[in-house]
Structure formats: structure tokens, C-alpha cells
Amino acid sequence: MTPAHDSTRPRRPSRAGRARLARIGAGLAMVLAVLLPVAPAHAAGQDLDVRDHGAVGDGQTDDTAAFERALAAFNNTGGSLTISGGRFAVGGIVVPANVTLRFTGGGMLLLTGDRPIEIRGRLDAGLETIFAGDGAVLGQPANLQVYPQWFGAVGDGQTDDTAALQKAADLAARSLGRLLVIPGGEYLYQDHLTLRCHIECRGLLVRNIEIDESRTVSPPGSPLPSHYPTREALIRFVPDAEAVELAVEPFYGIQEGALSVPVAKDVPLASGEGSVTLAAGGTLRFYSTDFFSSRHNGKGDEYYDRNDIMQVVTGMGDVFPEFAFSYDRPPAAEAWSPEQSYSKGSYATRGGEVFKATWPSGPGAGYTHPYLGAVAIGPVEPDPASATTVYRYAYASGAQDSITAWRRVRTQVWYRPKDTPLTVDGLRVEIRLANHGGQFKRINSSAVVVGRSNLTLNRLEITVREREAMMSSLLSVGGCVNVEVNNATVSGATYHGLGYNMLNSNAANIRYNDCISTNSRKGLDGRHGKNISVRGGFYNTIEDHYGRNMTIRDVVMSGLSTDIPGYTTPAVNLDASGFVPRRPFGFSGANLHIENCVVDRAPAGLFGVRGDIGDLYGTVVLKAITVRRNPGDVSVFTHAIAPDFDFAHRVRVPSSLIIEDIVIEQPGRLHITCGNGFPDGAYGPVQIRHCGPIGRVETASAAMTFTHCRLDQTRFTTVPGSVVSFLNCVFAGTCTGLDESAVAVAAGNAAEKGAGLLFPLNHANPDRYADAEAALRRGRALRDVLKHWDLLPDVPPAQLTPVLELQGDTDMVEDGPAGVALVIPFPGDDRQQGAVVRNHPALFPEGPLSIEVVMMPDPRLYEKLADSRWQSRATLVDTMAVDYVHQSPSVECKQGYQMDLRYVDATTARLAVTLGFGRDQPLATYQTAPIAFQPGQWYRVLFTYDGKGTGRIVLDGALAAEATHDGRAGILPSRRNALHIGERATSTYRSFPGRIGRVRLWHQAVNP
């Protein structure tokens, strides 16, 4: 059944289509008002038939003149021109904006290649062919959507619909709605599809691969073949405009971490012909062959060049994300000499160019293949005519091979204007293999390639029908920023050695939400990705090579990956390929945060740094990860390098490593390796919190702290001079590898019967602290403060002792109602103060609750409250997660509880408690009348909430406020999993200047 002829009024868009049209909204209406001042077009004046003006429609007669007469007959009044029952050969006509071409009864235009037509008005047609021939349809039609059927698409899975899909997409990209609608059916495409339009897809796009056996190759030393299709056919989302290369001179001197470029206005082009000004929304891309690292893979001559991509966010040259690398001028270097020995990373000049060595060369240099034997390399002369100098040789067996010896040093910069945001709904792609012959075929090919910024892909599906087709990749995102993939399903990139279901390459600000990506070697991988966010969904593995600022939250991982027995060896057996456990998380680069994830078994470990790369630096956090159904011990973290491999630079390590709340549901122990092969004390501080039982620890950190952990027959391996601290830990069995001299502080610990330790449970190292006794007193004070928590009665005592972390300049004194108090200073700048208790679900009640705070204001309290920099508030306790509705649905909003003081005047303040019930409900705030809090005086504040909307604030035993918010139940617990004392949970910070002597929490409404 075909849709109504008025193609600007679709039958019934999908929910996503309706949402997109709503977003176009008012702006679209304004454009329509300009283009179509009278609607519908039929009412504008005339309704003509092209046959009445002499058109024949036999497919042979040139009907161009008849069309021109018909269009002229409208006499500027506009209207509808009917084309029915024939094939009308035309060319060179221009349909004005006030004319609608109405196609009925199988009428169509037959176009020739040398005479395109231009459409400025509307097209009114059903799902039928209205354009035939090889001519082009130009112009900007006033249609909200375009169909591939207009160009002859059949959708039967047998007819090649590539040309029809491409012509429809090109026309849609220029149309008013910029929307290509693909109805139900199977659309075979056998060539590239280049897309710059919105898409709403209800059908299936099918690619049928045929292997070109003449291109099949096998690397030396391994019979495992790699195959290529007879022709490539990719679905490519491309930019609106091509990038221009900029002169690199103005950009030399940029350093890692920079958030701006030195020049943004009148930047000269690399060609020397003209200049550009960088505009907000544009994309900048940097590339330098001054490689920064070698790679311990294959021969070891692989390398990583510098790659950066970011969005220009202001006209002043501010960019985001930050630069991952520094870009300096090529260094001065001596001329290459055949008598000189060069190592990896050495520089030399040749023919006026600077080169960098990727493999040792010179007298005596060589290479040894593990199966084919040794060969001499000797001096290798850099080739000025080539970016990469490759040395070719033969083994004794006669097998031919090559090794990369030099890279010509060069830096390039490209700029591309902002791409119009596009949305793609429901795109489904299926890869089929025609000639597999029942055998596995590793195929070097992809399916969907995104090289366009500002693109949203909703409900994308890419699958491989035949198990024998082992694709190298399916969804590739590269050279772009701001791409979001929602609810995608990607399956079938099982090519061992590659095999990326989803691949990022030099892309930034990429978000994957609630996607499923399994049945592959890697569910998600990348190189030089920045600000990659993965939230929700199901993956087999997630990795990145030299990524930066990667965040993974709320995902379920299987950890299964493809395996070919004997891969890279002569004994390789492709027929026995299958799936084996692989660590689910792998990463190299800077700054990683993995939180609240579930792993279905992890015999291969949880997280590991790419052993062939090495670098892991910045802040690394592994938090709240649960391992299910595992048959034994789990390696939580592994970072080790081969000390005999030349990475051509000093391998970088974390400045801070935090491993927290790792849970194994089955019996087993946790193992942690952070440092094999690294120099002594290379790592920054390592914090292990709420983990256990821990069985093995290897570290290259000079400082490691275990907090609230269980250590069971733990074997420690530390570097000389390192110190380890234990706070509120439980020891079982015999712990080895540590004695008293290697322990900095031990406080609040316990040992099970029969445990064997070489250090006391409470201890402060006199070689570490000038006053060891003071350190012990501080440990005892810390423990005493924690005694004042009154939590769930049914929680085991070992889980009831939270860990208090002091922030900023906050300190403790033995002077308060309970003998100990936090001292929070007056803030001089916007930084966090107070104390934090992390990751205790008991701190986040869902029904009734009571909160008690004993506090003493500082004399400068009212000075703080009067300052708008601190939002005229001082926070006592806070778990609140964003007290407003954020524009991103992935941000937790209106969750938890918060108690603060709010400015009234120079001598009084209100005491207020705010509760959050989720982003869809308003906050509930309970507050007192103005109170004159006196500096230096202790106050006891008690807030109770009955779980039904009624809250009371009691000050020093007297009721100070009571209110009821109808329709409320239990609060929504904060997913931030941290309680802040004397400080707000998020910036801008607004600490309470004074002392807090006690904080208690009940999961019930207690009596005052």
C-alpha cells in the first residue's frame, strides 16, 4: 500500500521520526512559510497536466520544451503540475519554488547524464519510480523526506539498489527536511553509499561479499590467509565540507594538556594561498610522524605517531578535549652516516629532511624471526622521497619480508567547519558472504564508517549472517567529534588479529549508550580516542590504544574473544577457531574510570594494560566491579612491561591508581600487579579500598594504602624503599613479603585467629614519621570518629566501619562532644574541604531516615554565607547528586540528601535539609526560620523523615521546623556513593567553616 501522494505528509513517522521533526519545530515552520507562502500548492492557482502542453511521455520524444511551456503557464501564480502514465524524457528544466510536481499513474521523468534538472519546489509521489536514467536531480526541494523508491529502488534483496539509495540520499541532503526514509524491504548495495542526511530506516541494507582470491595474502612464517572482497562497499557518513590543511608554523610549541591553540584568526593555509578563521563548532586535527612510542608486537618495528582531534569551542581558539601530545619543531640532527649506529628514536638528516629511527640500523644491526631465523640489517639509508623507509630482505629459506627502519618527521594540521547535526534512526545492515565454501575467511573489510561530527545513531544494527565471514571491523568512527550511538546491536567482527565490532580512531567526545556488542574479537576498541564514554549495555571486551579520558559505567561484560589455536605460528589451525576468555577491559593512555560494572567470569583477569604498548598514566580508577560465576582467583589489575624491549621512550605510569569495591561472588582471591619491569618507585600512590580477599600484590609504587580490605595469605612483592599502610583491614592466614620496616602506618586493623603477620596491627614507622606516636594517635582518633556512626543493625560490624578521608586543609582535634572533632578552615579559594566517606550502601537509606550533626560555627561563618561565590550556603552533610535536571539523561539528578546553612543576614541563617526523589520529581526542602547561630557554641541538629513526606528539624532538643510534602515516599539514594561531611558533594564547593564533632545516620525516623 503506497503512501498519500503529498510526500510532505508521511503516512505515520516512527516515534523517533516524530521526535526529530518536533526538534526541527519552529525553525522548519518559518522556512516553510518563506518557501511556501500559500499552502497547499493546489490552492495557489492552477492545477496543470504536462500532457496538455504537448508532452508525449513515450520515453523517446524529448519533452523538455513541453515542460518549459507548462511551467511558464503558471505565470508566477504557482500550483501543481501533474505527470502521469508515461516516461517523459527531459533535461535542463528548473522547477520553481511555488510549483509542485505531482506524479500519478506510473508517471516518471527520464533524465540524461548531460542535462540535469533542478527542483526548487515540491515533489508529490508515492513509493514508485519517478526518476529514471543516468541524469542528476539537483536543487533544494521543499520536501520533508525523500524515498529511494523515487529513483528505482526495489528492496527485494536481489536487485542492486546502490544507485537508487545514493541518489535519494544526495537529494535528501539538499531537501528541506534533510531526511531519507527507507521503507521496509531488503536493499542490496554493492558499492559505497556516501551520506550527509538524516535517515529513518524501516528496511534492511544488505551487502553480499564476494572474495577476490587473487588478492588473498599470508604473512611470512604463518599460513593463515587474509582475504579481500572483489569490491569494497561501505556506508559512509561524511562531512559537509572537506578539511583544509593549515600552515603548521603558528602551532609549534603546543604542549600536552593545552585547551587552546595560539592562533585562531586569519590562520594561513599550508598552500600559502589564503587563510581561515577558526569558528566555534569546527574540528581541528593534528598529526605528527615524530612518533612517541615503539610497539612490542610482531617484529617490534611498529610505532605510534602523535594524533590529536578536538572541537573548536570558541572563536578565540579554545578547544576541547585537551591536547594529548606536545607539538614542537623537528629537532636538529646530524647527517646520516653508514658508519653510525642508530637505535630506536634516534634522529638523522638526509636530503634536507629529518628522520626518526623505528628500528636499529648501522654496522652489525640485524633481526631474528622466531621461526625463520636471523638476517643482517646493517646500515639503512633514510629515503627523502618517502615518508617511511622500508628495508626489504629474504630469510635463508627464501621467504621475503621487510622491516620499517625510518620515519620522515613531519607535522600537519587540518581544520574543518562545523558539520550540521544529523540523526539516523533504525539503520540495519547485514553482511553476507557469497563464496565461503564452508570455510572460515578472515576478511579485511568494514561496514559502516563515520567520519562526520555531530552525528547521532539510534537503534543501529550491524550483523554478519554467515559464521564463516570473519570481518575485520563493522562500525568505524574516526576523524570526527561529538558522535553518539544509542541502543546499537553490533555482532560478527570475529577476525582474529583485528576483529573490531566498534572501532574509534582519532575521535573525540564519542558516547556509546546501552549498546550490545559481542560475537567479536573486541566489542569496542580504538586508537587515540579522547573522551570516550561507554554507559550501559553488554560487551565482550572494551579496549583502547593510547586513549585519553575514557569512562566506562554500568556495563555487563562477557570477556569472551575469538581464538585461533597456534595463531602467528606455523601450527595455526583456522578450522578450530572459537571463543576463549579474555580480560574484558584493556587500556593504554591517560585517565581511565571504570565503575559499577558486572563481569561474567574473569579467569583471564579484569583489567590489563596492553603489554605491547606499556603506557598507562594520569588517574586510573577501577570501582564497584562485580565478578560472577568465576571458577577461582581473579587478577584485578595487571600492568607489566618487558624490560628488554626498547619502547623508544620512558614508559609512563599512573600518577594515582584507585581500586575500590571489587567483589567476587564465588570463592576466590584478588591479585594486583602494578609494576613488573618498571623502575623502583615509578608508580604514584596506589589506593586499594573495600576489596578482598586479596591474595597477591606486586607493586612498583613507593606508597600503597589498603583501606577496609581483607587480606588472606597475601604475598607482597614491593620495590626497595616502598611503604605500605593498612587502615581498618582484616588479616587472615600468613602474609609474606612485608615486615615492620615496610609498613608506614597500621591503624584500626584486626587479625583472625591463626593469622601470621610480620608487623603489628597498630604501628607507625619511626623512619617514616618524625613523631611516630603522633601518627598512631591520629590513627586512633580516626577510628574513634568512625565509632560515632549508627548504621543498619543487620549489617556485619566489618562492613559498618566507614573510612573517613580528610579533604583539603581539614584536620582533627581531640576536642569535641565525642572527644574528637573535624576542624574545617575558612575557604580561601574554590577547593574541596571537609571529609568524605565512600561506597557504603548503608549510608544511603531509601525509606525513613534520621541525620544528626553536632557542629560549632567558626567566627567567619556569616562572612562565608554573605559571599555569593559560595552560593551563600555552608554545607554540613551532602550526598546530593546534581540538585537540578541536567540536559543529559545519563547524569544522575535529584538524588540523596543534603543539610546546609543558608544566608539570611549578617547575624542569622536558616537551617535547611533537601531530599531528592529522582529527576522526574521536585526536590523537597525543609527549613527553619532565621536562627542566630553563635560562633564557638556547639549545636545538635537532628532531622527526621518518616518516608511519607513529613520531615522535622530539631535543634538542641526543640522542634525548629516541620513540613509535609504530599505524594512523597522514600528518597532516591545517590548513585555517587559518597557522603561528604562539612562540604558539598560537587563544585562549586561551599564548605562549613567550623567544627563537626559527630555525625550519625539512622534508617528510621528517631524520636528527638
NUKE-937126 format. One record per residue (C-alpha): residue in one letter; x negated, y negated, z negated. Coordinates in steps of 0.1 Angstrom, whole numbers, plus 5000, padded with zeros to 4 digits. Layout:
AXYZ;...
This chain:
M500050005000;T498449675011;P498549354990;A500649054999;H499348855029;D498348555008;S494948664998;T494548384973;R497248564953;P495948914945;R498249194935;R497149214899;P493549144889;S491949364862;R491749234827;A488049134833;G489148964865;R491848774848;A489348664821;R486848544847;L489548354866;A490548194833;R486948084827;I486947924862;G490147754849;A490547384852;G487447324874;L488947554900;A492247384899;M490547054905;V488747194936;L491947344950;A493647004945;V491046844967;L490847114994;L494547194995;P496446874987;V499647034998;A500447394988;P501347635002;A499847555037;H503047655054;A504847365039;A502247125052;G503847105086;Q503647375112;D503547755115;L502047835148;D501248165167;V497948175187;R499648365215;D501948065221;H498847875231;G497648125257;A495648385236;V495748735251;G494248955224;D493149235247;G489549245234;Q488249145268;T489548805275;D487748505259;D490548355237;T488348075224;A490047805244;A493447925233;F492347905196;E491047555201;R494347445217;A496247595188;L494047425162;A494347095180;A498147135179;F498247095142;N497446735148;N495846685113;T499146795096;G497847145087;G499747465085;S499447835092;L498047995124;T499348355129;I497048615145;S498948935152;G498949255172;G495649235191;R491849185193;F491148825200;A487648755214;V486548415201;G483448225192;G482247885181;I485547775166;V485947575134;V489047625112;P489647305093;A490347295056;N494147235060;V494747545082;T495347905070;L494548195093;R497448445088;F496648795100;T499549035106;G500349355126;G496749455130;G495549125145;M491849065143;L489048835156;L486448995179;L483148805173;T479948805193;G476548755179;D475648435196;R478948245188;P479748245150;I482948095137;E483247865107;I486147895082;R486947585061;G490547675054;R492047995040;L492248355051;D495648525046;A495348905052;G495949245036;L493449535033;E492849565070;T490149465095;I490449105106;F486849055118;A485149285143;G482049265164;D478549155155;G479248785152;A478948595120;V481648435099;L480348105084;G481847825064;Q483247795029;P486747955030;A489247835003;N489848194991;L489648314955;Q488448654967;V487248844997;Y487649215007;P485149445025;Q488149585045;W488349255064;F485049345080;G486049715087;A485149895055;V486750235054;G485950375020;D486250745029;G482750845017;Q481750935052;T481650615072;D478750385067;D480250075052;T476949885047;A477549615073;A481149555061;L480149535025;Q477249295033;K479349065055;A482149045029;A479548975001;D478048695022;L481448535029;A482448574992;A479248394981;R480448095001;S484148114992;L485947904967;G486248184941;R482948344950;L484448684943;L484149014962;V486849254954;I486149624963;P489349824962;G489550194954;G487650444976;E484150574983;Y481950335002;L478850485018;Y475950235020;Q472750345038;D470850015038;H470149725014;L473049525000;T472049164991;L474449004967;R475048644954;C478648664944;H481048774916;I482149134920;E485249324909;C484849684918;R487549944916;G485850184941;L482650384941;L479550294961;V477750604974;R474150634986;N473250955003;I469451005002;E467651205029;I463951285021;D461351195047;E458951495042;S456351325064;R455751075035;T455551335007;V452351294988;S450451484960;P447751324939;P444251484938;G443951764912;S447751824910;P450151994935;L453151804921;P454651624951;S456351284951;H459051214978;Y460350914996;P463750855013;T463850815050;R465150465044;E465550255013;A468950135003;L469149914972;I471949704957;R470049374951;F471249074931;V469148794945;P468648424935;D470448144951;A467147984962;E463648114969;A460948034944;V458347774953;E454647814943;L453247524922;A449747394920;V448147574891;E445747294880;P448247104859;F449047414839;Y445547524829;G445047514791;I448447664781;Q447947884751;E449848184738;G452948084717;A453447744735;L457047644740;S456447374766;V454347304797;P452047004801;V453846864831;A457446874843;K457946574866;D456546554902;V454646884899;P452646924931;L453347234953;A450547484958;S450647404995;G449847034988;E452946935007;G455346764983;S456246814947;V459146924925;T460546824891;L461447104867;A465147094858;A466947254829;G468147594837;G465347664862;T462947964859;L459147944856;R456948244863;F453148274856;Y450848544868;S447048584864;T444848864876;D442448774848;F443549104832;F443649124794;S443549494788;S442549824804;R444750124800;H443850464787;N445750654814;G444650854844;K441150754853;G441150464829;D440750204856;E444350074852;Y444849734839;Y447449484826;D447549144843;R449048844825;N452748794832;D455048534818;I458548424826;M460748174809;Q463647934813;V463147564815;V465447434788;T464947054791;G463846814817;M460846734795;G459247074802;D460347264772;V460647644779;F462047954762;P460848214753;E457348124743;F454248204764;A452948554758;F449448474771;S446948194775;Y446048054809;D442647894812;R440447814842;P438348114855;P435148134835;A431748054850;A429948374861;E426648474877;A426448604912;W427048984916;S423849184919;P423449554928;E420849584901;Q423149464873;S425249694852;Y428849584847;S431249704821;K435049664820;G435949294815;S432649164830;Y432748874853;A430848814885;T431048584915;R430948684951;G431748474982;G432748184961;E435348384942;V435348504905;F435848874899;K436549084868;A435449444865;T438149714859;W435550004859;P431850024850;S429649994881;G425949944888;P422950184886;G423950514871;A427650444868;G429950734875;Y433250904868;T434251264857;H437551414867;P438851674842;Y439351934869;L437351824899;G434051734883;A431751434883;V431051184910;A428550894912;I429950544914;G426850324914;P426949964924;V430249844938;E430349514956;P433349294950;D435249224982;P436148854986;A438648935012;S440749154989;A442549094956;T441549444944;T438249614952;V438749994955;Y435850234957;R436650554977;Y434850884973;A435051254976;Y434551534950;A432351834956;S435452024967;G436151774994;A439151624977;Q439451254985;D440050994957;S439450634947;I438850414917;T439650054911;A436449854904;W437149474906;R439949224905;R439748884920;V440648624893;R443548404903;T446448234885;Q449748144902;V452847964890;W456347974906;Y459447774900;R463047854910;P466047624904;K468947744882;D471048034895;T474847994894;P476148224866;L477748534881;T479848824866;V480049174880;D482849394867;G483149764871;L480349824897;R480050204901;V477150364921;E476550724928;I473250864942;R473551184962;L470751404977;A471351555011;N468351785017;H467151914983;G467252284994;G467952384958;Q464552244946;F463651964923;K462551644942;R460751364924;I462051064945;N460350724944;S463450504947;S465850294927;A469550204929;V470449854915;V467849574914;V468549254895;G466248964904;R468748694897;S469048484865;N472348424847;L474048744856;T476548944835;L477149314844;N480249464827;R481049834828;L478249914852;E477950284861;I474950444879;T474750814882;V472851084901;R475151364913;E472551634921;R470351754892;E467651824918;A467351444926;M464851324900;M465050944906;S462150714895;S464550434884;L468250334885;L468649984872;S465749744875;V465749394861;G462749174870;G461648824877;C464648664860;V466148544827;N469448554810;V470948884821;E473549064800;V474549424805;N477749534787;N479149884783;A477050034811;T476550404817;V473350504835;S472150864840;G469851064861;A466350904863;T464551224855;Y461351174875;H458651284851;G455851024851;L458350744858;G462050814853;Y463550484840;N467350474838;M466950104830;L463749914835;N462749554827;S459749404845;N458649054836;A462148944825;A463248744795;N466448694774;I467849024785;R470749174765;Y472049534765;N475249574745;D476949914739;C475350094768;I474850464773;S471550564790;T470550924788;N469551214810;S466351054820;R462651044811;K463250704795;G466650544788;L465150194787;D461650084794;G459849774806;R456749574811;H456149214799;G459749184787;K460448894763;N463348854740;I464849194749;S467949274728;V469549614725;R472649644704;G474849944700;G475250234724;F473450564729;Y469950614744;N467450894747;T464350674744;I463650294743;E460150164751;D458349864764;H454849794776;Y453549454763;G456949334754;R457549034731;N460248974706;M462249294711;T465249364689;I467049704687;R470049734664;D472949974658;V471950234684;V472150614683;M469150794698;S468751154710;G464951134716;L465151394744;S463051334775;T462151514807;D459251754807;I457451944834;P455152224820;G451552164830;Y452251814843;T449051644858;T447251994857;P446852244885;A449152474865;V452152234869;N455552414872;L458252194886;D460852464886;A460652494848;S461352124842;G463752044814;F464151824783;V462051824752;P461951604721;R460151274725;R459850994700;P462850774705;F461050434700;G457750334716;F456449984720;S453349774726;G453149404724;A454249144699;N457049124674;L459449414671;H462549464650;I464449794648;E467349814624;N470450024615;C469850304640;V470650674639;V468250934654;D469551284662;R466451484651;A462951344654;P460451634655;A458251414678;G458451124653;L460450794651;F458150524664;G454850514681;V452650264698;R451650354734;G448450544728;D447150454763;I447650074755;G446950014719;D448149654712;L450849604686;Y450849264669;G452848994652;T455649114628;V456949464631;V460049574612;L461549934610;K464649914588;A467650124579;I466950424602;T468750754595;V467451084609;R469951354612;R469651734618;N465851724617;P464152064610;G461351924589;D458951634583;V459151314604;S456351084615;V457950744609;F455250524624;T452150604645;H449550354657;A446250504667;I443750454695;A440850644709;P437750484695;D435650594725;F437850424752;D437050074764;F440249864764;A438149564776;H439349364746;R439749404708;V443049584703;R445449374683;V447349494653;P450349374632;S449949074610;S452849214590;L454349564590;I457549634571;I459049994569;E462249994549;D465150234542;I464150534563;V466450824555;I466151194564;E469451374558;Q467851714560;P464951824537;G461651684549;R459051424542;L457951104559;H454451044574;I453050704582;T449950644603;C448850284609;G445250264617;N443450564633;G440550434653;F440750074641;P438149874622;D438249864585;G441049644571;A442249544606;Y445949554598;G447749284580;P449849354549;V451949674550;Q455249684530;I456950024525;R460349984508;H463050224498;C461550514516;G460950874507;P459951134501;I456551024516;G454151294524;R451151144542;V449850784546;E446950674568;T446250304569;A443750054582;S445349784561;A443449614533;A446749564514;M449649814513;T452649794489;F455150064481;T458349944465;H461150164452;C459750464471;R459550834463;L456050984469;D455951364469;Q452551534471;T451351234491;R447951244508;F446450904513;T443750804538;T442650444534;V439850224547;P437050114524;G438049814503;S441749854508;V444149824478;V447549984473;S450349864450;F453250064436;L456349894422;N459350094408;C458250414425;V458750774416;F455951024420;A456351404424;G453651664428;T450051584431;C449051274450;T445551274465;G443251024482;L443750734457;D442150664424;E442450384400;S439850164418;A442050164450;V445250054432;A445849684428;V449049684407;A451249964395;A454349854376;G457749994367;N456850344381;A457950694369;A456551044374;E458451364374;K457251644352;G454151814367;A453251524388;G449451464392;L448051114396;L444550974396;F445750634384;P448050514356;L451750444363;N451250084350;H448049934360;A446349624372;N442949634388;P440449414370;D438249394401;R441249254420;Y442649014394;A440848764371;D443348834344;A444549194348;E446649174317;A448548874331;A449249084362;L450649364341;R452749114321;R454148984354;G454949334364;R456749394331;A458649064335;L459749164369;R461049494355;D462849304327;V464649074351;L465949364370;K467349524338;H470049254338;W471849394368;D475049574360;L476049764392;L478050064401;P478250314372;D478350624396;V475050524414;P471950714401;P469650504380;A466850534405;Q468950354430;L470250094406;T466949914402;P466749644429;V463449494439;L463149114433;E460948934458;L459948574450;Q460148324478;G458048004484;D456847844452;T459348024429;D457748164397;M458748344365;V458548234329;E459348424297;D461848154286;G465448214291;P468648374276;A467348714285;G463648634278;V462748584315;A463848324340;L463248224376;V461747874380;I462847724413;P461047404422;F462447094438;P462047144476;G459646914493;D460447054528;D462847284545;R461547624535;Q462847914515;Q462647924478;G464348144451;A464248524451;V465648794474;V467049144466;R467249354497;N469049664510;H471149774481;P474749854493;A475849834456;L475249464458;F478049424484;P481449514470;E484449554493;G487349514467;P487449334434;L484149174422;S482748954395;I479548744396;E477748604366;V474948344369;V473248184339;M471547874351;M469847544339;P469647244363;D466447054369;P466546674362;R466346624400;L469446824408;Y471546524417;E468746384438;K468746704457;L472546714461;A472646354473;D470246434502;S472146524534;R469046714546;W470146994522;Q473846954532;S474546804498;R474547154482;A472447374460;T472947754462;L473047974432;V473648314449;D474348394485;T474948694508;M477048494533;A476348584570;V476948264591;D479848074575;Y481347984609;V482248174640;H479248194663;Q479748184700;S478148524704;P480348814692;S477249014682;V476448764654;E477948864620;C480148584608;K482148504577;Q480948804556;G479848834520;Y479948584491;Q478248254481;M478148044450;D476847684450;L477047334436;R478447064458;Y477746694455;V480446454442;D478446154429;A475246074412;T476246244379;T478746514388;A479146824411;R481747084419;L481047454414;A482347654444;V482548014454;T483148114490;L484248464502;G484248594538;F486748834553;G485448864588;R485248634619;D488948654625;Q490048524591;P489348194574;L486948174545;A488448154510;T486847884488;Y487447854451;Q486047534434;T486247334402;A486946974395;P483846754392;I481646854363;A478746664348;F476046934346;Q473346824322;P469646884331;G467847114306;Q471047284294;W471947644300;Y475347724316;R477048054320;V479148074352;L481448374358;F483548414389;T486148704391;Y488148814422;D490949064420;G490649194455;K494149054464;G493448684469;T493148544434;G489848414421;R488848244388;I485848044378;V484948044341;L482347804328;D480947884293;G483948094284;A486547834295;L488747864327;A487447594351;A489347684383;E491947934395;A493447974430;T495248234452;H494748274490;D497648474503;G497148764526;R493648844515;A492249174503;G488649284498;I485849074513;L483849204543;P480449304530;S477549124546;R475549324571;R472449124563;N471949354533;A470149094512;L471248894481;H469548554477;I469148404442;G468748034439;E468747994477;R470948004508;A470648324529;T469948134562;S468447794571;T468947514567;Y467747604532;R469447454502;S467847594470;F468947524434;P466247324416;G466147464381;R466047794363;I468148104367;G467948334336;R470348604346;V472548724375;R474949014371;L477349174395;W480449404389;H482649584413;Q485649484393;A487349174380;V485949154344;N487548964315;P485748644305;
